[in-house]
Amino acid sequence: MFRTNHFSRIFSPEQGKFLVQYLDSRTSAQFGDRWHTFAPMELLIPSLTALDEAMPALADALGNRRKVMLYGDLGAGKTTLVQAFCRWLGVEDTPSSPTFSLINEYGYHNTEGAPALVYHLDLYRLKNLDEALDIGIEEILYDPWYCFIEWPQVIEPLLPEDTAKIHLDILTETTRRLLIL
């Protein structure tokens, strides 16, 4: 079982459904000429198994947003989160950390059966925005595919306004808290 707060839902994998749902707080932002409302969500993940079970709730929290900034200390589980999301999407490859390649690309088929992509970026080694532009980051940031970005601080000025943020906190050896904004 994992627990969510704020946009709070208690999910029971055994029953396969949410047991409680209520809105506690909401965040609104203007993107282009429209206002979008997102409810911050907190997921408490006690194990790797629970992480996989939480992916539908994460996808629900992301809504139509496809660009996701990942914040957390080394070892917080940023790459592990991307791996779980890729499994949920049906990516056949096993995602790995793009620490040295900077960008990894994975293919899958969306719900309509059409080919789709997931990008996984690790920008820890980039020193400035010019280095990000040199690797072609803008093309990835404005395409329709999922893009998970570890260590996104250097490119924050380039990110689309509707980019989601996920903060991963280490609570215990196996427990993580994900705050999705």
N, C-alpha and C positions, 0 to 999 in steps of 0.2 A: 504494500500500500504506500502511496506517496500522498502528501498533503499539500494543498495549495492555500495561500492566504491572499488577501486583498480582493481579487476576483476569485473568490474562494470556492473551491470544489474539493470534496473528499472523494477520491476515486478508489473503488474497490475492484482490483483485478479479479478477485474470486467471483464477484457478481457481474463484472464486466460493465459497470455503469457508475455514474457519479451519484453519490448519495445526498450531497448537500450542494446548493449553489446559491450565492448571493453576491450582490455588488456592494463593495465597501468604498472604493474610490475609483475615479476614472481620470485619465489624462487625455486632453484634447490638443490637437495640433492641426495647423493649417498646411495642406500640401496643395500647391497650385491654388486653384480657386475654390477648393472644397475643404470642409472641416472633417477630420476623422477622429473618432474617439476610440482609445485603447484603454483597456483596464489593465493596470499593472498586475502581474501574477507572480506569486512566489510558489515554487515547487520545492518540497523537501524530499530528497532522493536518498533513501537509506542503503541502497545497494545497486550494483550494476543491473540486476534483473529489473528493479524498479525504474531505472533510467529508461530501459526499452519500453516499459509499460507507460511511461509518461510522455512518449513522443506524440500521441494524438492530442494531448492537452497542450503541448508546446506548439504544435501546428495550428491549433485553434487560437492560441494566444497571438501567433504571428499573423493570422488572417491572410491578407493578400500581400503582406510585406515579404520580400524575397532577399533583402540584404540585412545581414545580422552581424552586429559587432559583438565579440566575445571578450569579456574582461574577467580576469582572475589571476591569482598567483600561479607560478610554476607548479605543476602537479595538481591543479584544481580540477582538471578534467575537461578542458576545452576540446581537445582532440577526441576524447572519448565521447563527448556529447555529439560532435559531428559524425562520428562513426555510428552512433545509435540512430541519429536522424537519417543517415544514408541507408541504414538497414530498413528503417520504417518506410522510406520511399521505394525500396526495392533495388537499390544499387547492388550490382553483383560483385564488384570489386571490393576489396577490404581497404577502406580509406586509411591512409597513414599521415603522419605529421609532415606538413610541407616546410619544415624548418629550413632545409637547404635549397629546395626547389622554389620556395616562396609561394607557388601556386600549384595546387593539384586540381584536376578536373575529373569528374566521374559522371558517367552516363546512366540513365535509367529511362523507363517509360512512364509517362504521367497517367492520370486516371483515364484519359481518352485513348491511351495506347501510343501516343506520339512520343518520339524521342525528346528527352529533356536532359539538362545538365545541372550539376551541383559543383560549385567552386569552393575550395577550401584554401584560404590564404593564411600565411603566418608571416607577419610583417615585423617581427621582433628585430631582425638584422638591418632594417632600413633606417637610415639616419635622417632623411628629410623627404619632403614632398617630391622633389625633383627625381629622386631615385624611384619613387612609386610611379611617377609619370613615365619614366624610362621603361618600366616593365609592362606598360599598357594597361594600367589599372582602371582608367576611365571607361574603357570598353566593357570591362566586367561589371563595373558599378551601375551601368545604365542598360544592361541587357535584361531579359525577362527571367533569368534563372536564379535559383537559390545561390547565395554566396555567403559563406561563414568566414569572418575575418578575425583571426587572433591578433592581438596587439595592434588594434586599429588606430591608435592615437595619432600617428603620423599622417593619416589620410582623412581624418575627421572633416576637414574643410571641403573635401570632394564628395562626401557621401550624400546620397539622396536624402531629402528631408524626412521621408517615412522609414528610414533605417531603424530596425529594432535593435535594442541593446539587451544583452544577457550578462548579468553579473553572476559569476560562480564563486561561492564561498565554501571553504573547507570547514566543516563542523566537527567531524571525527574522521578516523581513518577511512571509513566507508561511506559516510554521510556528507552530502553536498546540498547547499541551498542555491537555487537558481532564481534570480529576480529578473523577470522579463518586463521590459519597458518598451 
